Amino acid sequence: MLTIHDGQCGKCAHFGEDHPQDEKLVQIRISGRAGEHVLESCGHPQHADLHLMVTPISACEGFTPAKVA
């Protein structure tokens, strides 16, 4: 299991942005932990043309905190 910190993709609003209510994403954001093989799309507008797939511990300067309901 990976531990995710603020500023990393797993806690970013753009991580899996096309399905933000997915239970897996919600649990990653709440617990701050994710499996080692988790990959999600990055929906950041600056990276859209690249169709990036990122891990929860990836990071960039475009971090936007995800809202956890």
HELIX and SHEET records of a PDB file:
HELIX    1   1 CYS A    9  LYS A   11  5                                   3    
HELIX    2   2 GLU A   23  SER A   31  1                                   9    
HELIX    3   3 PRO A   45  LEU A   50  5                                   6    
SHEET    1   A 2 LEU A   2  THR A   3  0                                        
SHEET    2   A 2 ARG A  33  ALA A  34 -1                                        
SHEET    1   B 2 GLU A  40  SER A  41  0                                        
SHEET    2   B 2 MET A  53  VAL A  54 -1                                        
END                                                                             
